Amino acid sequence: MGGLVPHLRPLFGELVPRAIESGICVAIVTFSPEVASIRDFLGVSFPAVADQVPRPPSTYHSPPATLHRPRRPQPSPSSALAS
């Protein structure tokens, strides 16, 4: 599990536990499909408060990360001729 731990920014190493201890609800959001690795990372990085951070179960499979942008309506050819 040492793969992600060295990449934890010191700010978050202090901020997350202090926020939780102060009564602030904390959630970790990621687009990574490696849910199990991130769950393990949270346990190693924040052992005193890891059980208070919502994490999906190990059987959770995240949906594909695709972003859908709404399409702009295209003017119809007849409306372009009318102007």
N, C-alpha and C positions, 0 to 999 in steps of 0.2 A: 504494500500500500504506500510505500515511500514515493511513488511516482508523482503524485499530486501535492503532497505535503510541503515539499520545498517551495512550491509556487504560491503558497498562501501569503498574501500581502500582510505585513505586520499590523497594519491598521485594522484589518478585519479580524485578525487574531485577538485583538483587544476589544474591538467594537462589538462583535457578536455576543460574547459572554456578558459584557457589561450591559448591553441593551436588554438581554433576557433577564438578567438579575434586577434590572430597573423596572421590569414589568412590561417591556415593549415586546410585542409579538414579532418574531423573526421568521421569515421563510426564505429558503434558498431556491432561486429560480435559475434554470439552465436549459439550454437547447441541446445539451449533450445526450446522446442515446445511451451513455454508459451510466445508467442510474445506480447500479450496484456499486460501481467504483466511487461515485460521489457520495453515496450513503456511507460507505466505509470511511471515506475521507472525512466526512463530518464527525464520525465517531472518534477518529484519531485526532483530529484537529481541535475539537471542542468536547473533550470527554466529560467535563463537569456539567455541560448543558445540552449535549447532543440529543438526549431523549426529549428535549423540549422544542426541538426544531422539527416541523412537519417534514416527513420524508415518505415517499411512496413505498409500498411493499416491494420485496425483491421480485415478485412476479409481475410487476408493472412493466409494460412495454410502451414506450412513448411513441406517439404517432410520428410519421415522417415530418420533418421540419420544412414545411413549404409555406411560403408567404403568398397570399392571394391579394393582388391589388385590383380594386374595382376598375373595370374598363370604362373609359369615357364614351358616352354615346357618340356615335359617328353621325354626322348629318347625312340625311338621305340625299341621293343624287338629285331628286326633284326639288328639294328645298334649296340646294346650291344654285340651281338654274333660276329660281324665282327671284333671287336677290340681285 
